Amino acid sequence: MYIYTQNLKNIKMKKSIILLLSLVILSCSQQPSQECQTLETANVNLEKNIEMYVSVWETLFEKRDIELINIDSFDPQATVVTAQGDIVGIDAFRAYYNNYLSGFSDAQFEIVDIFGQGDKMVKHWTFKGTHDGEMFGIPATNNKVDISGTTLIWMKDGKILKEQDYFDNHSFLTQLGLL
């Protein structure tokens, strides 16, 4: 009898919780509060940011067109955060990433996953290619690389403001035959 009574109490409690949640959801959908509207707007903006971001980077590597790093998708003060110091401005941003296009004629870049909140996003990516051109002053080694990493991304007004990449640089340099 004890087990049956406990199960009955659990069922009643679950029904009460479901009813309460239904009322909260219903009230939010019928008369959206300022908080609900703010969250909905933030979610719509995040979806637009992700769609634009993915489109720019996938097209850049697919078409190998570094000119896609431009004022249409990047803030004028676009910044790449590196261990050697920040690289600031669209021209500098473009020059930095052009090293990967000129250093790897068969570069394959894939965004595995991307998510975020507000104007901040995180991207998980893979990069593959043959180092057959100069990259950051390093002459071609003709070695193949296959690395993955993550990038922290800051957006501003629907444009890319700042990026900071994290990947295993030791593995990258080893695959290039430099270590």
Contact map, one row per residue, 1 for C-alpha under 8 A:
11111000000000000000000000000000000000000000000000000000000000000000000000000000000000000000000000000000000000000000000000000000000000000000000000000000000000000000000000000000000
11111100000000000000000000000000000000000000000000000000000000000000000000000000000000000000000000000000000000000000000000000000000000000000000000000000000000000000000000000000000
11111110000000000000000000000000000000000000000000000000000000000000000000000000000000000000000000000000000000000000000000000000000000000000000000000000000000000000000000000000000
11111111000000000000000000000000000000000000000000000000000000000000000000000000000000000000000000000000000000000000000000000000000000000000000000000000000000000000000000000000000
11111111100000000000000000000000000000000000000000000000000000000000000000000000000000000000000000000000000000000000000000000000000000000000000000000000000000000000000000000000000
01111111110000000000000000000000000000000000000000000000000000000000000000000000000000000000000000000000000000000000000000000000000000000000000000000000000000000000000000000000000
00111111111000000000000000000000000000000000000000000000000000000000000000000000000000000000000000000000000000000000000000000000000000000000000000000000000000000000000000000000000
00011111111100000000000000000000000000000000000000000000000000000000000000000000000000000000000000000000000000000000000000000000000000000000000000000000000000000000000000000000000
00001111111110000000000000000000000000000000000000000000000000000000000000000000000000000000000000000000000000000000000000000000000000000000000000000000000000000000000000000000000
00000111111111000000000000000000000000000000000000000000000000000000000000000000000000000000000000000000000000000000000000000000000000000000000000000000000000000000000000000000000
00000011111111100000000000000000000000000000000000000000000000000000000000000000000000000000000000000000000000000000000000000000000000000000000000000000000000000000000000000000000
00000001111111110000000000000000000000000000000000000000000000000000000000000000000000000000000000000000000000000000000000000000000000000000000000000000000000000000000000000000000
00000000111111111000000000000000000000000000000000000000000000000000000000000000000000000000000000000000000000000000000000000000000000000000000000000000000000000000000000000000000
00000000011111111100000000000000000000000000000000000000000000000000000000000000000000000000000000000000000000000000000000000000000000000000000000000000000000000000000000000000000
00000000001111111110000000000000000000000000000000000000000000000000000000000000000000000000000000000000000000000000000000000000000000000000000000000000000000000000000000000000000
00000000000111111111000000000000000000000000000000000000000000000000000000000000000000000000000000000000000000000000000000000000000000000000000000000000000000000000000000000000000
00000000000011111111100000000000000000000000000000000000000000000000000000000000000000000000000000000000000000000000000000000000000000000000000000000000000000000000000000000000000
00000000000001111111110000000000000000000000000000000000000000000000000000000000000000000000000000000000000000000000000000000000000000000000000000000000000000000000000000000000000
00000000000000111111111000000000000000000000000000000000000000000000000000000000000000000000000000000000000000000000000000000000000000000000000000000000000000000000000000000000000
00000000000000011111111100000000000000000000000000000000000000000000000000000000000000000000000000000000000000000000000000000000000000000000000000000000000000000000000000000000000
00000000000000001111111110000000000000000000000000000000000000000000000000000000000000000000000000000000000000000000000000000000000000000000000000000000000000000000000000000000000
00000000000000000111111111000000000000000000000000000000000000000000000000000000000000000000000000000000000000000000000000000000000000000000000000000000000000000000000000000000000
00000000000000000011111111100000000000000000000000000000000000000000000000000000000000000000000000000000000000000000000000000000000000000000000000000000000000000000000000000000000
00000000000000000001111111110000000000000000000000000000000000000000000000000000000000000000000000000000000000000000000000000000000000000000000000000000000000000000000000000000000
00000000000000000000111111111000000000000000000000000000000000000000000000000000000000000000000000000000000000000000000000000000000000000000000000000000000000000000000000000000000
00000000000000000000011111111100000000000000000000000000000000000000000000000000000000000000000000000000000000000000000000000000000000000000000000000000000000000000000000000000000
00000000000000000000001111111111000000000000000000000000000000000000000000000000000000000000000000000000000000000000000000000000000000000000000000000000000000000000000000000000000
00000000000000000000000111111111100100000000000000000000000000000000000000000000000000000000000000000000000000000000000000000000000000000000000000000000000000000000000000000000000
00000000000000000000000011111111000000000000000000000000000000000000000000000000000000000000000000000000000000000000000000000000000000000000000000000000000000000000000000000000000
00000000000000000000000001111111000000000000000000000000000000000000000000000000000000000000000000000000000000000000000000000000000000000000000000000000000000000000000000000000000
00000000000000000000000000111111100000000000000000000000000000000000000000000000000000000000000000000000000000000000000000000000000000000000000000000000000000000000000000000000000
00000000000000000000000000111111111110000000000000000000000000000000000000000000000000000000000000000000000000000000000000000000000000000000000000000000000000000000000000000000000
00000000000000000000000000010011111110000000000000000000000000000000000000000000000000000000000000000000000000000000000000000000000000000000000000000000000000000000000000000000000
00000000000000000000000000000001111111000000000000000000000000000000000000000000000000000000000000000000000000000000000000000000000000000000000000000000000000000000000000000000000
00000000000000000000000000000001111111100000000000000000000000000000000000000000000000000000000000000000000000000000000000000000000000000000000000000000000000000000000000000000000
00000000000000000000000000010001111111110000000000000000000000000000000000000000000000000000000000000000000000000000000000000000000000000000000000000000000000000000000000000000000
00000000000000000000000000000001111111111000000000000000000000000000000000000000000000000000000000000000000000000000000000000000000000000000000000000000000000000000000000000000000
00000000000000000000000000000000011111111100000000000000000000000000000000000000000000000000000000000000000000000000000000000000000000000000000000000000000000000000000000000000000
00000000000000000000000000000000001111111110000000000000000000000000000000000000000000000000000000000000000000000000000000000000000000000000000000000000000000000000000000000000000
00000000000000000000000000000000000111111111000000000000000000000000000000000000000000000000000000000000000000000000000000000000000000000000000000000000000000000000000000000000000
00000000000000000000000000000000000011111111100000000000000000000000000000000000000000000000000000000000000000000000000000000000000000000000000000000000000000000000000000000000000
00000000000000000000000000000000000001111111110000000000000000000000000000000000000000000000000000000000000000000000110000000000000000000000000000000000000000000000000000000000000
00000000000000000000000000000000000000111111111000000000000000000000000000000000000000000000000000000000000000000000110000000000000000000000000000000000000000000000000000000000000
00000000000000000000000000000000000000011111111100000000000000000000000000000000000000000000000000000000000000000000000000000000000000000000000000000000000000000000000000000000000
00000000000000000000000000000000000000001111111110000000000000000000000000000000000000000000000000000000000000000000010000000000000000000000000000000000000001000000000000000000000
00000000000000000000000000000000000000000111111111000000000000000000000000000000000000000000000000000000000000000001111000000000000000000000000000000000000000000000000000000000000
00000000000000000000000000000000000000000011111111100000000000000000000000000000000000000000000000000000000000000000000000000000000000000000000000000000000000000000000000000000000
00000000000000000000000000000000000000000001111111110000000000000000000000000000000000000000000000000000000000000000000000000000000000000000000000000000000001000000000000000000000
00000000000000000000000000000000000000000000111111111000000000000000000000000000000000000000000000000000000000000000000000000000000000000000000000000000001001100000000000000000000
00000000000000000000000000000000000000000000011111111100000000000000000000000000000000000000000000000000000000000110000010000000000000000000000000000000000000000000000000000000000
00000000000000000000000000000000000000000000001111111110000000000000000000000000000000000000000000000000000000000000000000000000000000000000000000000000000000000000000000000000000
00000000000000000000000000000000000000000000000111111111000000000000000010000000000000000000000000000000000000000000000000000000000000000000000000000000000000000000000000000000000
00000000000000000000000000000000000000000000000011111111100000000000000010000000000000000000000000000000000000000000000000000000000000000000000000000000000000010000000000000000000
00000000000000000000000000000000000000000000000001111111110000000000000000000000000000000000000000000000000000100000000000000000000000000000000000000000000000000000000000000000000
00000000000000000000000000000000000000000000000000111111111000000000000000000000000000000000000000000000000000000000000000000000000000000000000000000000000000000000000000000000000
00000000000000000000000000000000000000000000000000011111111100000001100010000000000000000000000000000000000000000000000000000000000000000000000000000000000000000000000000000000000
00000000000000000000000000000000000000000000000000001111111110000000000000000000000000000000000000000000000000000000000000000000000000000000000000000000000000000000000000000000000
00000000000000000000000000000000000000000000000000000111111111000000000000000000000000000000000000000000000011100000000000000000000000000000000000000000000000000000000000000000000
00000000000000000000000000000000000000000000000000000011111111111000000000000000000000000000000000000000000000000000000000000000000000000000000000000000000000000000000000000000000
00000000000000000000000000000000000000000000000000000001111111111101000000000000000000000000000000000000000000000000000000000000000000000000000000000000000000000000000000000000000
00000000000000000000000000000000000000000000000000000000111111111000000000000000000000000000000000001000001110000000000000000000000000000000000000000000000000000000000000000000000
00000000000000000000000000000000000000000000000000000000011111110000000000000000000000000000000000000000000100000000000000000000000000000000000000000000000000000000000000000000000
00000000000000000000000000000000000000000000000000000000001111111000000000000000000000000000000000000000000000000000000000000000000000000000000000000000000000000000000000000000000
00000000000000000000000000000000000000000000000000000000001111111100000000000000000000000000000000001000000000000000000000000000000000000000000000000000000000000000000000000000000
00000000000000000000000000000000000000000000000000000000001110111111000000000000000000000000000000000000000000000000000000000000000000000000000000000000000000000000000000000000000
00000000000000000000000000000000000000000000000000000000000100011111100000000000000000000000010011001000000000000000000000000000000000000000000000000000000000000000000000000000000
00000000000000000000000000000000000000000000000000000000000000001111110000000000000000000000010000000000000000000000000000000000000000000000000000000000000000000000000000000000000
00000000000000000000000000000000000000000000000000000001000100001111110010000000000000000000000000000000000000000000000000000000000000000000000000000000000000000000000000000000000
00000000000000000000000000000000000000000000000000000001000000000111111011000000000000000100110000000000000000000000000000000000000000000000000000000000000000000000000000000000000
00000000000000000000000000000000000000000000000000000000000000000011111111000000000000000100000000000000000000000000000000000000000000000000000000000000000000000000000000000000000
00000000000000000000000000000000000000000000000000000000000000000000111111110000000000000100000000000000000000000000000000000000000000000000000000000000000000000000000000000000000
00000000000000000000000000000000000000000000000000000000000000000000011111000000000000000000000000000000000000000000000000000000000000000000000000000000000000100000000000000000000
00000000000000000000000000000000000000000000000000011001000000000001111111100000000000000000000000000000000000000000000000000000000000000000000000000000000001110000000000000000000
00000000000000000000000000000000000000000000000000000000000000000000111111110100000000000100000000000000000000000000000000000000000000000000000000000000000000111000000000000000000
00000000000000000000000000000000000000000000000000000000000000000000001011111100000000000100000000000000000000000000000000000000000000000000000000000000000100111000000000000000000
00000000000000000000000000000000000000000000000000000000000000000000001001111100000000001100000000000000000000000000000000000000000000000000000000000000000000000000000000000000000
00000000000000000000000000000000000000000000000000000000000000000000000000111110000000011100000000000000000000000000000000000000000000000000000000000000000000001000000000000000000
00000000000000000000000000000000000000000000000000000000000000000000000001111111000000011100100000000000000000000000000000000000000000000000000000000000000000011100000000000000000
00000000000000000000000000000000000000000000000000000000000000000000000000001111100001111100100000000000000000000000000000000000000000000000000000000000000000001110000000000000000
00000000000000000000000000000000000000000000000000000000000000000000000000000111110001110000100000000000000000000000000000000000000000000000000000000000000000000111000000000000000
00000000000000000000000000000000000000000000000000000000000000000000000000000011111011100000000000000000000000000000000000000000000000000000000000000000000000000111100000000000000
00000000000000000000000000000000000000000000000000000000000000000000000000000001111111100000000000000000000000000000000000000000000000000000000000000000000000000001100000000000000
00000000000000000000000000000000000000000000000000000000000000000000000000000000111111000000000000000000000000000000000000000000000000000000000000000000000000000000000000000000000
00000000000000000000000000000000000000000000000000000000000000000000000000000000011111000000000000000000000000000000000000000000000000000000000000000000000000000000000000000000000
00000000000000000000000000000000000000000000000000000000000000000000000000000000111111100000000000000000000000000000000000000000000000000000000000000000000000000000000000000000000
00000000000000000000000000000000000000000000000000000000000000000000000000000011111111110000000000000000000000000000000000000000000000000000000000000000000000000000000000000000000
00000000000000000000000000000000000000000000000000000000000000000000000000000011110011111001100100000000000000000000000000000000000000000000000000000000000000000000000000000000000
00000000000000000000000000000000000000000000000000000000000000000000000000001111000001111101100000000000000000000000000000000000000000000000000000000000000000000000000000000000000
00000000000000000000000000000000000000000000000000000000000000000000000000011110000000111111100000000000000000000000000000000000000000000000000000000000000000000000000000000000000
00000000000000000000000000000000000000000000000000000000000000000000111001111110000000011111110000000000000000000000000000000000000000000000000000000000000000000000000000000000000
00000000000000000000000000000000000000000000000000000000000000000000000000000000000000001111111000000000000000000000000000000000000000000000000000000000000000000000000000000000000
00000000000000000000000000000000000000000000000000000000000000000000000000000000000000111111111100000000000000000000000000000000000000000000000000000000000000000000000000000000000
00000000000000000000000000000000000000000000000000000000000000000000100000000111000000111111111110000000000000000000000000000000000000000000000000000000000000000000000000000000000
00000000000000000000000000000000000000000000000000000000000000000110100000000000000000000111111111000000000000000000000000000000000000000000000000000000000000000000000000000000000
00000000000000000000000000000000000000000000000000000000000000000000000000000000000000000011111111100000000000000000000000000000000000000000000000000000000000000000000000000000000
00000000000000000000000000000000000000000000000000000000000000000000000000000000000000100001111111100000000000000000000000000000000000000000000000000000000000000000000000000000000
00000000000000000000000000000000000000000000000000000000000000000100000000000000000000000000111111111000000000000000000000000000000000000000000000000000000000000000000000000000000
00000000000000000000000000000000000000000000000000000000000000000100000000000000000000000000011111111100000000000000000000000000000000000000000000000000000000000000000000000000000
00000000000000000000000000000000000000000000000000000000000000000000000000000000000000000000001111111110000000000000000000000000000001110000000000000000000000000000000000000000000
00000000000000000000000000000000000000000000000000000000000000000000000000000000000000000000000011111111001000000000000000000000000000100000000000000000000000000000000000000000000
00000000000000000000000000000000000000000000000000000000000010010100000000000000000000000000000011111111101000000000000000000000000000000000000000000000000000000000000000000000000
00000000000000000000000000000000000000000000000000000000000000000000000000000000000000000000000001111111100000000000000000000000000011100000000000000000000000000000000000000000000
00000000000000000000000000000000000000000000000000000000000000000000000000000000000000000000000000111111100000000000000000000000001111100001000000000000000000000000000000000000000
00000000000000000000000000000000000000000000000000000000000000000000000000000000000000000000000000011111111000000000000000000000111110000000000000000000000000000000000000000000000
00000000000000000000000000000000000000000000000000000000000000000000000000000000000000000000000000001111111000000000000000000000111110000000000000000000000000000000000000000000000
00000000000000000000000000000000000000000000000000000000000000000000000000000000000000000000000000000001111100000000000000000000110000000000000000000000000000000000000000000000000
00000000000000000000000000000000000000000000000000000000000010000000000000000000000000000000000000011001111110000000000000000011110000000000000000000000000000000000000000000000000
00000000000000000000000000000000000000000000000000000000000011000000000000000000000000000000000000000000011111000000000000000111100000000000000000000000000000000000000000000000000
00000000000000000000000000000000000000000000000000000000010010000000000000000000000000000000000000000000001111100000000000001111000000000000000000000000000000000000000000000000000
00000000000000000000000000000000000000000000000000000000010000000000000000000000000000000000000000000000000111110000000000001110000000000000000000000000000000000000000000000000000
00000000000000000000000000000000000000000000000000000100010000000000000000000000000000000000000000000000000011111100000000111100000000000000000000000000000000000000000000000000000
00000000000000000000000000000000000000000000000000000000000000000000000000000000000000000000000000000000000001111100000000111100000000000000000000000000000000000000000000000000000
00000000000000000000000000000000000000000000000000000000000000000000000000000000000000000000000000000000000000111110000000111000000000000000000000000000000000000000000000000000000
00000000000000000000000000000000000000000000000001000000000000000000000000000000000000000000000000000000000000111111000011110000000000000000000000000000000000000000000000000000000
00000000000000000000000000000000000000000000000001000000000000000000000000000000000000000000000000000000000000001111100011100000000000000000000000000000000000000000000000000000000
00000000000000000000000000000000000000000000010000000000000000000000000000000000000000000000000000000000000000000111111111000000000000000000000000000000000000000000000000000000000
00000000000000000000000000000000000000000110010000000000000000000000000000000000000000000000000000000000000000000011111110000000000000000000000000000000000000000000000000000000000
00000000000000000000000000000000000000000110110000000000000000000000000000000000000000000000000000000000000000000001111110000000000000000000000000000000000000000000000000000000000
00000000000000000000000000000000000000000000010000000000000000000000000000000000000000000000000000000000000000000001111110000000000000000000000000000000011100000000000000000000000
00000000000000000000000000000000000000000000000000000000000000000000000000000000000000000000000000000000000000000001111111000000000000000000000000000001111000000000000000000000000
00000000000000000000000000000000000000000000000001000000000000000000000000000000000000000000000000000000000000000111111111100000000000000000000000000001110000000000000000000000000
00000000000000000000000000000000000000000000000000000000000000000000000000000000000000000000000000000000000000000111000111110000000000000000000000000111100000000000000000000000000
00000000000000000000000000000000000000000000000000000000000000000000000000000000000000000000000000000000000000111110000011111000000000000000000000000111100000000000000000000000000
00000000000000000000000000000000000000000000000000000000000000000000000000000000000000000000000000000000000000111100000001111100000000000000000000011110000000000000000000000000000
00000000000000000000000000000000000000000000000000000000000000000000000000000000000000000000000000000000000011111000000000111110000000000000000000011110000000000000000000000000000
00000000000000000000000000000000000000000000000000000000000000000000000000000000000000000000000000000000000111110000000000011111000000000000000001111000000000000000000000000000000
00000000000000000000000000000000000000000000000000000000000000000000000000000000000000000000000000000000001111000000000000001111100000000000000011110000000000000000000000000000000
00000000000000000000000000000000000000000000000000000000000000000000000000000000000000000000000000000000001110000000000000000111110000000000000111100000000000000000000000000000000
00000000000000000000000000000000000000000000000000000000000000000000000000000000000000000000000000000001111100000000000000000011111000000000000111000000000000000000000000000000000
00000000000000000000000000000000000000000000000000000000000000000000000000000000000000000000000000000001111000000000000000000001111100000000011110000000000000000000000000000000000
00000000000000000000000000000000000000000000000000000000000000000000000000000000000000000000000000000011100000000000000000000000111111000001111110000000000000000000000000000001000
00000000000000000000000000000000000000000000000000000000000000000000000000000000000000000000000000000011100000000000000000000000011111000001111000000000000000000000000000000000000
00000000000000000000000000000000000000000000000000000000000000000000000000000000000000000000000000000111100000000000000000000000001111100011000000000000000000000000000000000000000
00000000000000000000000000000000000000000000000000000000000000000000000000000000000000000000000000100110000000000000000000000000001111111111000000000000000000000000000000000000000
00000000000000000000000000000000000000000000000000000000000000000000000000000000000000000000000000110110000000000000000000000000000011111111000000000000000000000000000000000000000
00000000000000000000000000000000000000000000000000000000000000000000000000000000000000000000000000100000000000000000000000000000000001111100000000000000000000000000000000000000000
00000000000000000000000000000000000000000000000000000000000000000000000000000000000000000000000000000000000000000000000000000000000001111110000000000000000000000000000000000000000
00000000000000000000000000000000000000000000000000000000000000000000000000000000000000000000000000000000000000000000000000000000000001111111000000000000000000000000000000000000000
00000000000000000000000000000000000000000000000000000000000000000000000000000000000000000000000000000000000000000000000000000000000011101111100000000000000000000000000000000000000
00000000000000000000000000000000000000000000000000000000000000000000000000000000000000000000000000000010000000000000000000000000001111100111110000000000000000000000000000000000000
00000000000000000000000000000000000000000000000000000000000000000000000000000000000000000000000000000000000000000000000000000000001100000011111000000000000000000000000000000001100
00000000000000000000000000000000000000000000000000000000000000000000000000000000000000000000000000000000000000000000000000000000011100000001111100000000000000000000000000000001000
00000000000000000000000000000000000000000000000000000000000000000000000000000000000000000000000000000000000000000000000000000000011100000000111110000000000000000000000000000011100
00000000000000000000000000000000000000000000000000000000000000000000000000000000000000000000000000000000000000000000000000000001111000000000011111000000000000000000000000000011000
00000000000000000000000000000000000000000000000000000000000000000000000000000000000000000000000000000000000000000000000000000011111000000000001111100000000000000000000000010011000
00000000000000000000000000000000000000000000000000000000000000000000000000000000000000000000000000000000000000000000000000000111100000000000000111110000000000000000000000010010000
00000000000000000000000000000000000000000000000000000000000000000000000000000000000000000000000000000000000000000000000000000111000000000000000011111000000000000000001100110000000
00000000000000000000000000000000000000000000000000000000000000000000000000000000000000000000000000000000000000000000000000011110000000000000000001111100000000000000001100000000000
00000000000000000000000000000000000000000000000000000000000000000000000000000000000000000000000000000000000000000000000000011100000000000000000000111110000000000000111100000000000
00000000000000000000000000000000000000000000000000000000000000000000000000000000000000000000000000000000000000000000000001111000000000000000000000011111000000000000111000000000000
00000000000000000000000000000000000000000000000000000000000000000000000000000000000000000000000000000000000000000000000001111000000000000000000000001111100000000011110000000000000
00000000000000000000000000000000000000000000000000000000000000000000000000000000000000000000000000000000000000000000000111100000000000000000000000000111110000000011100000000000000
00000000000000000000000000000000000000000000000000000000000000000000000000000000000000000000000000000000000000000000000111100000000000000000000000000011111000011111000000000000000
00000000000000000000000000000000000000000000000000000000000000000000000000000000000000000000000000000000000000000000001110000000000000000000000000000001111100011110000000000000000
00000000000000000000000000000000000000000000000010000000000000000000000000000000000000000000000000000000000000000000001100000000000000000000000000000000111111111100000000000000000
00000000000000000000000000000000000000000000000000000000000000000000000000100000000000000000000000000000000000000000001000000000000000000000000000000000011111111000000000000000000
00000000000000000000000000000000000000000000000000000000000000000000000000000000000000000000000000000000000000000000000000000000000000000000000000000000001111100000000000000000000
00000000000000000000000000000000000000000000100110000000000000000000000010000000000000000000000000000000000000000000000000000000000000000000000000000000001111110000000000000000000
00000000000000000000000000000000000000000000000010000000000000000000000111100000000000000000000000000000000000000000000000000000000000000000000000000000001111111000000000000000000
00000000000000000000000000000000000000000000000000001000000000000000000011100100000000000000000000000000000000000000000000000000000000000000000000000000111101111110000000000000000
00000000000000000000000000000000000000000000000000000000000000000000000001101110000000000000000000000000000000000000000000000000000000000000000000000000111100111110000000000000000
00000000000000000000000000000000000000000000000000000000000000000000000000000111100000000000000000000000000000000000000000000000000000000000000000000000111000011111000000000000000
00000000000000000000000000000000000000000000000000000000000000000000000000000011100000000000000000000000000000000000000000000000000000000000000000000011110000011111100000000000000
00000000000000000000000000000000000000000000000000000000000000000000000000000001110000000000000000000000000000000000000000000000000000000000000000000011100000000111110000000000000
00000000000000000000000000000000000000000000000000000000000000000000000000000000110000000000000000000000000000000000000000000000000000000000000000001111000000000011111000000000000
00000000000000000000000000000000000000000000000000000000000000000000000000000000000000000000000000000000000000000000000000000000000000000000000000001110000000000001111100000000000
00000000000000000000000000000000000000000000000000000000000000000000000000000000000000000000000000000000000000000000000000000000000000000000000000111100000000000000111110000000000
00000000000000000000000000000000000000000000000000000000000000000000000000000000000000000000000000000000000000000000000000000000000000000000000000111000000000000000011111110000000
00000000000000000000000000000000000000000000000000000000000000000000000000000000000000000000000000000000000000000000000000000000000000000000000000000000000000000000001111111000000
00000000000000000000000000000000000000000000000000000000000000000000000000000000000000000000000000000000000000000000000000000000000000000000000000000000000000000000000111111100001
00000000000000000000000000000000000000000000000000000000000000000000000000000000000000000000000000000000000000000000000000000000000000000000000000100000000000000000000111111110000
00000000000000000000000000000000000000000000000000000000000000000000000000000000000000000000000000000000000000000000000000000000000000000000000011100000000000000000000111111111000
00000000000000000000000000000000000000000000000000000000000000000000000000000000000000000000000000000000000000000000000000000000000000000000000000000000000000000000000011111111111
00000000000000000000000000000000000000000000000000000000000000000000000000000000000000000000000000000000000000000000000000000000000000000000000000000000000000000000000001111111111
00000000000000000000000000000000000000000000000000000000000000000000000000000000000000000000000000000000000000000000000000000000000000000000001111000000000000000000000000111111110
00000000000000000000000000000000000000000000000000000000000000000000000000000000000000000000000000000000000000000000000000000000001000000000111110000000000000000000000000011111111
00000000000000000000000000000000000000000000000000000000000000000000000000000000000000000000000000000000000000000000000000000000000000000000101000000000000000000000000000001111111
00000000000000000000000000000000000000000000000000000000000000000000000000000000000000000000000000000000000000000000000000000000000000000000000000000000000000000000000000001111111
00000000000000000000000000000000000000000000000000000000000000000000000000000000000000000000000000000000000000000000000000000000000000000000000000000000000000000000000001001101111
